[in-house]
Amino acid sequence: MRKFFKSFIYGIQGISYALGTQLNFKVHFIAAILVLVLGFFLNIDSREWLWIVLAISLVLFSELLNTALEVLVDLVSPDYHIKAKIVKDVAAGAVLVTALFAIITGLIIFIPRIF
C-alpha cells in the first residue's frame, strides 16, 4: 500500500515539475481550467463533459510525455544531434495533434451555445 501512495506522490512531483518549468504546460493547464469554468457556466451535458475531459486529459498527458522525452534526450545527448532533434520534434508534434483535437472539440461544443 505504501508503494501505491508513493506513486501518487511521484506523479504529483512530475506535474509540479512541468508546471514549474514548462511554459507550454502552464498555458495548457490554465486553458484547461478556463474551459472547465466555461463548461460549468454554459451548463454542458454529461456527454459533452466526457469529450471535454478527454480532450484536456490528452493535451496534458501529451505535454507531460513531451517534457519527459525532452529531459531524457537532453540527458543522453547533451550536444546537438539530428536524431535528438527528431525525437523532440515528433514529441512536439504529438502535443500539436492533441491540442488541435482539443480546440476542435471545444469549438464543436461551445460555439453553438455561445452564438
C-alpha positions as a Python dict, from the first residue, in 0.01 Angstrom:
ca = {
    (1, 'M'): (0, 0, 0),
    (2, 'R'): (292, 230, 74),
    (3, 'K'): (424, 193, -284),
    (4, 'F'): (78, 276, -414),
    (5, 'F'): (70, 609, -230),
    (6, 'K'): (430, 686, -326),
    (7, 'S'): (333, 652, -691),
    (8, 'F'): (80, 933, -641),
    (9, 'I'): (349, 1148, -482),
    (10, 'Y'): (584, 1082, -775),
    (11, 'G'): (307, 1172, -1018),
    (12, 'I'): (232, 1496, -835),
    (13, 'Q'): (604, 1578, -835),
    (14, 'G'): (613, 1525, -1211),
    (15, 'I'): (315, 1753, -1267),
    (16, 'S'): (469, 2012, -1032),
    (17, 'Y'): (795, 1995, -1228),
    (18, 'A'): (610, 2054, -1555),
    (19, 'L'): (409, 2342, -1408),
    (20, 'G'): (722, 2499, -1266),
    (21, 'T'): (947, 2466, -1569),
    (22, 'Q'): (740, 2431, -1887),
    (23, 'L'): (562, 2738, -2023),
    (24, 'N'): (350, 2535, -2266),
    (25, 'F'): (229, 2305, -1988),
    (26, 'K'): (135, 2611, -1782),
    (27, 'V'): (-56, 2760, -2076),
    (28, 'H'): (-242, 2434, -2139),
    (29, 'F'): (-315, 2391, -1768),
    (30, 'I'): (-462, 2741, -1740),
    (31, 'A'): (-658, 2689, -2063),
    (32, 'A'): (-797, 2366, -1917),
    (33, 'I'): (-918, 2547, -1606),
    (34, 'L'): (-1082, 2817, -1819),
    (35, 'V'): (-1253, 2554, -2035),
    (36, 'L'): (-1383, 2376, -1724),
    (37, 'V'): (-1522, 2704, -1590),
    (38, 'L'): (-1682, 2778, -1928),
    (39, 'G'): (-1835, 2430, -1930),
    (40, 'F'): (-1996, 2491, -1591),
    (41, 'F'): (-2110, 2839, -1695),
    (42, 'L'): (-2269, 2710, -2017),
    (43, 'N'): (-2416, 2405, -1841),
    (44, 'I'): (-2288, 2147, -2090),
    (45, 'D'): (-2435, 1797, -2067),
    (46, 'S'): (-2262, 1479, -1947),
    (47, 'R'): (-2176, 1361, -2299),
    (48, 'E'): (-2009, 1693, -2372),
    (49, 'W'): (-1824, 1676, -2040),
    (50, 'L'): (-1678, 1342, -2143),
    (51, 'W'): (-1539, 1495, -2463),
    (52, 'I'): (-1403, 1800, -2280),
    (53, 'V'): (-1236, 1590, -2009),
    (54, 'L'): (-1092, 1356, -2274),
    (55, 'A'): (-951, 1649, -2473),
    (56, 'I'): (-799, 1815, -2166),
    (57, 'S'): (-653, 1486, -2043),
    (58, 'L'): (-496, 1409, -2381),
    (59, 'V'): (-334, 1752, -2407),
    (60, 'L'): (-193, 1746, -2054),
    (61, 'F'): (-82, 1384, -2097),
    (62, 'S'): (98, 1461, -2422),
    (63, 'E'): (263, 1770, -2268),
    (64, 'L'): (389, 1559, -1977),
    (65, 'L'): (528, 1294, -2211),
    (66, 'N'): (686, 1564, -2426),
    (67, 'T'): (855, 1710, -2120),
    (68, 'A'): (980, 1369, -2008),
    (69, 'L'): (1120, 1295, -2353),
    (70, 'E'): (1291, 1634, -2374),
    (71, 'V'): (1459, 1583, -2035),
    (72, 'L'): (1564, 1230, -2130),
    (73, 'V'): (1702, 1338, -2467),
    (74, 'D'): (1896, 1622, -2303),
    (75, 'L'): (2039, 1373, -2053),
    (76, 'V'): (2161, 1119, -2309),
    (77, 'S'): (2253, 1367, -2583),
    (78, 'P'): (2367, 1700, -2435),
    (79, 'D'): (2526, 1801, -2765),
    (80, 'Y'): (2321, 1869, -3077),
    (81, 'H'): (2233, 1557, -3270),
    (82, 'I'): (1984, 1531, -3556),
    (83, 'K'): (1818, 1223, -3404),
    (84, 'A'): (1774, 1403, -3072),
    (85, 'K'): (1607, 1686, -3263),
    (86, 'I'): (1378, 1440, -3440),
    (87, 'V'): (1270, 1285, -3108),
    (88, 'K'): (1188, 1629, -2969),
    (89, 'D'): (1009, 1738, -3287),
    (90, 'V'): (796, 1423, -3302),
    (91, 'A'): (701, 1461, -2935),
    (92, 'A'): (607, 1824, -3001),
    (93, 'G'): (403, 1705, -3299),
    (94, 'A'): (208, 1473, -3069),
    (95, 'V'): (125, 1770, -2848),
    (96, 'L'): (14, 1967, -3153),
    (97, 'V'): (-218, 1686, -3267),
    (98, 'T'): (-383, 1660, -2925),
    (99, 'A'): (-409, 2039, -2892),
    (100, 'L'): (-582, 2060, -3231),
    (101, 'F'): (-819, 1783, -3123),
    (102, 'A'): (-897, 1980, -2807),
    (103, 'I'): (-958, 2303, -2998),
    (104, 'I'): (-1191, 2133, -3246),
    (105, 'T'): (-1374, 1957, -2963),
    (106, 'G'): (-1417, 2286, -2777),
    (107, 'L'): (-1543, 2465, -3087),
    (108, 'I'): (-1798, 2192, -3162),
    (109, 'I'): (-1931, 2202, -2806),
    (110, 'F'): (-1910, 2572, -2719),
    (111, 'I'): (-1980, 2764, -3043),
    (112, 'P'): (-2348, 2658, -3068),
    (113, 'R'): (-2401, 2755, -2703),
    (114, 'I'): (-2234, 3095, -2737),
    (115, 'F'): (-2387, 3205, -3070),
}
